[in-house]
Amino acid sequence: MKHQTINESIQVEVGEDFSEIRESIRAICAKFPGQYWRDLEEREAYPTEFVKTLTESGYLGALIPEEYGGSGMPLRAGAVILEEIHASGCNAGACHAQMYIMGTLLRHGSKQQKSQYLPHIASGALRLQAFGVTEPTTGTDTTKLKTRAIRSGEYYIINGQKVWTSRALHSDLMLLLARTTPLDEVKKKSEGLSVFLIDIRECLGKGLEIKPIKAMVNHNATEVFFSDVKIPASCLIGEEGKGFKYILDGMNAERILVSAEAIGDARWFTNKSVEYANQRTVFDRSIGKNQGIAFPIARAYAETQAADLVLRRAAALFAANLPCGDDANIGKLLASEASWKAAEACLQTHGGFGFAREYDVERKWRETRLFQIAPISTNLVLSYIAEHILELPRSY
């Protein structure tokens, strides 16, 4: 069994770290109460005002280096931002992709690409919110994706389809993973995939079509179709054929950041549960006195605390440029399940009122269920732990 060793210089801070950021995010979110999100859901609309406010505050550019107009903060600060958004009853799904997508551009893009795009992303002049990876027939079997990008002189011609590409209708740029070398011509199935930074505005109506997908949650999901879309060769990020490695490099950051949202949801649910359980009186006593109510809330809280500590360690390892995949995956598993248990406890505590939209419990309940499916499913995390940590035989 593999045992992860941690550099002694790495210290995981507990307690309310980045307290000033947390207070600022809480103040921003207070301007966008439950009614704001319920209204958006009714209209299946994008939270433009919310995203604009976060952008102008500089928080969406928190991870972009100062030389490109960002704040140059560590990944943990980004996680705190997203956690507090969710703990305040809001949802960062409309804008969180900018934080983890930007890492691919920052780590593997050319100096010209970074200078061209990062300052405008930091200022909000450009939105990088769309991530084109998943396809209808391959799902999480990413190396089997069928979208092709074929070099033609100074251009690439793209054909294929992506699905669950959230926010594509509200983004200026898209990070796209496509196969540049056919699968049967590579030694390893992870080879021959390339990453492109595509200007959606230039391609719409020129072979690029985006259609919204109606879903359980208002996540602005879309499916994207490429039909002989012509893009400049300069859109290629890094080396051709190395794209899968670049995408994997950013997935640990994505899992840490999205898991922080699950932690935030869990805290929101727990706070709601405690408040309601203390106030609600049935049979002449507070329902919080009933162990059937109190114990599920307490267990969810304990599991949230455990998940939070693993994710803090993952972020510390990431910041130290040390392997963090084990903790990023385990943290994702624990956080997604803690948030769901907190959601179930909250809904059960509220009883029938939990189904009333004005309480926001049912909305958040639906939203937090997604974390067990995306950005990586629970079963794939368990497969990772079994194979890569416990050294059991690969199951697929």
Helices and strands as residue ranges (DSSP letters): H 19-29, H 34-43, H 48-57, G 59-61, G 66-68, H 75-87, G 92-94, H 97-108, H 111-123, E 128-132, G 142-144, E 148-152, E 155-163, G 168-170, E 173-179, G 183-185, E 193-199, H 200-203, E 208-212, E 222-232, G 233-235, E 236-237, H 243-279, E 281-282, E 285-286, G 287-289, H 291-319, H 325-350, G 351-355, G 357-359, H 361-369, G 370-372, H 378-384, I 385-389
